[in-house]
Amino acid sequence: MNGPRTRRLVLFTASAALAMGTVCVSSSAFAAPGAAGALTAAPSPQPTSDMSAAAELYLTHVLDLLQNNSMDKNKVDWPEVRRQAFAEAAGAKTTADTYDAIDLAVKALDNPHTVFMRPEQAAEFNPSPEVEAPGTGVPPPVPRGRLVGQEIGYVSLPTTDRIPGYAKAGAQAVRTLDASRPCGWIVDLRADSGGAIWPKLDVLAPLLGDGRLGAFVDADGNQAAWALNKGQLSLGGEVIPKDLPPNIETGENGVEDYVTHNAYVLKRPRPPVAVLTGPRTASAGEAALIAFRGRPESRSFGLPTAGLATGNASYPLNDGALLLVTSVADMDRTGRRYVNTPIAPDVRVAFTDRDMRWGAGDPVIDAARQWLESRPACTQ
């Protein structure tokens, strides 16, 4: 049997109901000595004599990944967790025989964003990106825009289930709307349950402005800043590439136009921005919200988010299973750290799914519009 695959940390994953949409981070973000990317020595495993070598190697590898990379690693009694895991896996002959033991270790971390997926779950969670939704002939959802009234630009960001075309379509929607010279903008994240963060920030780059947007922070306090400079997004100082190469997540063709390096400048720069949130705003959707936290003339409306404002590392295993380890917490530009707790809006406005139809009568949009129209940018 081949040993478990080495870890693969990616810039995105497909979203899935199982994990409410995962945002993954680049391995290069913590490549410095002593940072989270550098593995630390794990305690010796405690295998039983009747485990096969393959099962022992597999379980030891997964426990090492959890202990070395989880942002909750310092909260766990690892010798005890390892003892319990190997006791649970006593007699294991195959990798599948260790799954219940892995579930036990994941449960000990007490983090809803850390997930171990059996091979059949992993296959559904992480398909190759496709231009069309499978079997439908219908293009996947991309950002859409319209005018609210005469002077408010409205952009709705869906979940990034499948990446190709997302950033390009969203960037074009913003540019098209800007031809009307909006005095304020609404960014609707209520249907954004996660996926890839960088295409979202690329779409929103003209609204966010240059500078530090936020950061990932690991269990030891190491930070990797999200930054924007003339359309180029970077993580920990490394620019996010426009195209992603082929790999297990991106498929044999990779992903073209993953981001667009959106350097477009609004006709009315630094506008007020209202961000709409709700219980389906999760993971990368919450990271998009956090990028506006601390930005001047920004305010959020709606209901609290799902509470998954953390970043995951993706570890495909050699039997087709997948381990998603919550390795970092999100941090806004002011230094406030977010974890797996719902983020309350600045202005609470109740709504239902029926209210979110593409038209008039949405109470959250109405509240956001009222605030925007009161701002100096829209009254002068």
N, C-alpha and C positions, 0 to 999 in steps of 0.2 A: 504493500500500500504506500502511495506517495504521502509525504507529510502534508499537513494542512497548508493551504496557500498563505503566503505572506500577506500582510494587511494591504488593502487598497483603500486609500483615502481619496475621495473624489470631491469635485466641486458641486455635485448635485446628486440627488436620487429622484426617481419617480415617486410621486405621492401615492399613498395607499391608506385605506381606512384603518388598517391594522396599526399604523403608527401615526395617524393623523397628519402625515406629510412631514418628511424628514428633511432637514437642511444639513448637508454634510460639508466638511471643511477640508481644505487642502493640507496635505502632509507638510508642505514647505512652510506653512504658517508657524510651525513650532520646531523648526529644524535646528535652532541654535542649541549649543550644549546646555544641558540642564532643563530644556524646555520639555513640553508634553510629548513631543515626537520621539524623544530619546527614552527607550525602554529601560526600566529599572529591574534589578534582579528580583525574582519572585522566590518565595519560600519553596523548599523542596516539596514536591507532591507527596501525597500519602496514599499510593495505590494499594490495592489488595492483590494478593498473590494470584487470585483466580481471574483477574482482568487480562484481556488480550493486550499485546503491545500496541496495537492500533487504537483500541479504545482508550488506553492510558495516555498515549501521545495526544490524542484528540482532546480529551477532557483537560489535560494539563495546559494545552495551548489556549483553549478558550478561557480558562481561569486566569492565565497570564494576561490575556488581552483585557479582561475585565479589571484585574487588579492594577495593571500598569496605565490604563488609559481612561478609566471612568472618572468623571468629575466628582463622583461620590466615593472615591477609593479610600479616602481618609476617615470615612465614617463606619467602616466595616472591619470586623475582627476576622482577618483573612485566614489565619491558621484554623479557626473554628469553621469558617465557611468551606475551606478545602477539606477538612475532616468530614464534614457532613456530605459534601458532594461526592467524595470517593466512597463513603459508606452507602450512599444512595445508588452508586454505579457498581456496587459489588457484583462480580460475576459478568460484567459487560463484555461481550465478544465483538460487537460491531459499534460503529460510531453512533448509530441510532439508539443503541442501548444506553448511551450517556445523556440523552436529551433531557430526561427528567432531572438529572443532576445539574445540568446547565440551567434549567428553569429555576431550580432552588437557589443557585448563585445569583442569577439575575434578580430574583425576588428580594434577596438580601440587600441589594443596592437601593431598593425602594424608589425607583425612578421610572415614571410611566413612559418616558421617551427611550429608554434602553429596552431593546427587544431582541429575542432570539427567535428566528423563524425556521421551522422545518423546511426541507427542500420544496415541498409543494407550495408552501406559503411564500417562500422566497421567489419562486418562479412567477407568481402572480404579482408580487410587489415590484420586481425589478426587471420588467421586460425591456427589450431593446427599444429605443425611441422610434416612433413611427410618425409619418406625416399625417396619417389619417387614423381616427379611432378604429380599432380592429373590427372588421366585418360590417362597418357602417357606411363607408364611403364619405363620411362627414369629417371635415377638417377639425382638429382639436380646438378647444377654446383658446382664444388669444385675447389680449387686452382690447377693450373697445372704448371709444370716446364719443362725446356729444356735448353740445352746449346746454346748460341749464339757465333758462332766461336768455338774456342777451350778452352777459359778460362773465359768466362762470363756466370754466372748462371742467368737464367731468370725465374721469378715466376709471374704468372698472378693471381690476386685475384678478383673473381667475387663478386657480391652482395650476402650477406648471407640471401637468401630468406628462406631457411629451414636449420636448424642448424645441425642436426645429420650428423657426418662424415666430416664436413668442416675442423675443426682444425686438426683432425687426418690425413686427406688426405694431407693437406697443409704441416704439419710437416714432413710427409714422403717424399713429393716432395723435400723439402729443403735438407733432409738428402741424398736422392738419388743423387741429383745434386752435393752435396758436396764431393761425392766420387771422382769426377773429379778434386777436389781442385781448384775451380774457384778463380781467383784473384780479381774479382769484381762481383757485382750483380745488376740486374735490377728488380725492383718491379713495376709491371704494375697495376695501379689503375684506368685506363681509363674506365673500364666497371663496376666499383664498386660504385653503387648508394646508398649504405648504408646497413642497417640491424644491425647486431651485431658487436660491435667493439672488444670485447674480443677474439673471435676466430681468428680474423685477427691478432691481436697483438701476440697471441700465435704462429701462423704460423711464424711470422716475428721475434720472440724472439731471435734466434741466430744472426740475422743481427742487431738488435737494441742494444743489450748489456744490462747489468744490470744498475740499477739506475732509476732516475726519467725520465719518458718519456713525461710527460705533466701533465695536470690537468683540472678539471672542476672548474669553478668559478661562483658563483651566484651573484645576484643583489647587495648583501651586501658585496661582496668581499671575502666571505668564499671560501676556496679552498679544493678540494679533489684530491690528487695527484694520477696519474697513475704511477705505479712503477713496476719494474721487478727485481726479485732476484732469481737467479738460476732456472729460468723457471717458477717461480710463479708470476703471475700478481696480483696486488692489487690495490684497489681503496680506497683512504682515509685510508690506513693502513689495510684494510680487504681483505684477499686473495680471489680471484675469485675461486669459487668451480669448481672442475672438472666436476661434474654432477649437473644438476638443478632439483629440486624437481617438482612434478606435480603442476600445477596451471593453471589459465585461459589462460595464454600465451603458456605454454609448453605442455599442453594436459595432459591426464590422466596418461601417462607413464613418464612424465618429459623428460629430455634430458641427455643422456649419452655422455660422452666425449665432453661436451660443450667447454672445453679447455683441453689441455693435460699436462699442467705444463711442457712445452717444454724446457728442460734443456740441449738440445744438444749444443755442442761446435764445432764451425767450425774448419776445419783443418787449415784454414788460417784466424785467428780471426781479428776482426775490419777491414773488407774490405771496400773499397769505394762502395757506393750504389747510383744508379741512380733511382729516383722515377718518374714514368710517370703519368701524370694527364690530364684531359680533362673536358669538360662541364658535363659529366655524373658522375664525381667523386663527390660524395655528402655525407653529414652527416658522418656516420661512415667511409666511404671511405676517407673523408677529415681528420677525426681524425687519421687514419692510416698515412696519409701524414704528419700531424702535429707531430706525434711521431718521425719522422726523422728530423724535423726542429731543428737546433742547434746541431745535431749529427755531429761530425767531419767526413769529407770525404763523405758528402751526398749532392746531388744536384738534383733538379727537372727539368723535361723536358716536353714539350707538350703545352697545352692550359690551361687557367684559369679554376678553379673548379666551381661547381654549386653555391657555396656560402651558405651553410647550416652547417657551422662549429659550431654547438651548440648541446646540449643534451636535450632530452625531458623526462618528466615524464609522465607515462601512467596511466590514470584514467578511468577504465571501469565503466559505469553507469548502474543503475539497470534496465533500459529499453532496454539494448543492445547497446546504443550509447557509443562512446569512445571520451574522451578528451585527446589530447596530448598537454602538456604545455611545451614550451621551457623554461627550468628552469635554465640552465647553459650555459656558453660559453666555448669553448675549449681554452686552453692555452698551449703553447709549453714549452719545458724545459728551455728556456731562459727567460720566463715570458711574452712573447708576447701574447696578448689576441686576439682571433679571434671571429668574429660574423658572421652574415649572409651577408657576402661580398665575392665574388669570390676570391680565393687565386691564385695569379699569379705565374707561374713557374719561376724558376731561368733562364731557357733558353726557350724562346718561339719557338715552332716548330709546324707549322700547320699540320693537318692530317685530313683524312676522315675516315668514318667507313670502307671503302674498304681497307684502309691502314692497318687496325688492324687485318687482316686475320692471321691465324696461319702459318706464313711462312716468307719469305724474302721480302724486299722491303718496310718496314715500316720506314718512315723518322724519327720518334721519337726514335725508337730503334736504328737506325743507329747513330743518334746524341749522344744518351746515351752511346753506345758502343765506339764511338770515344773518348768521355771524359774519360771513364773508362780505356781504353787502354793507355791513356796518364798519368795515375796516377802512383806514385812510386810503389805501390803494384803490378802493372802489367808490369812495365818496368824493374824491378830489376831481 
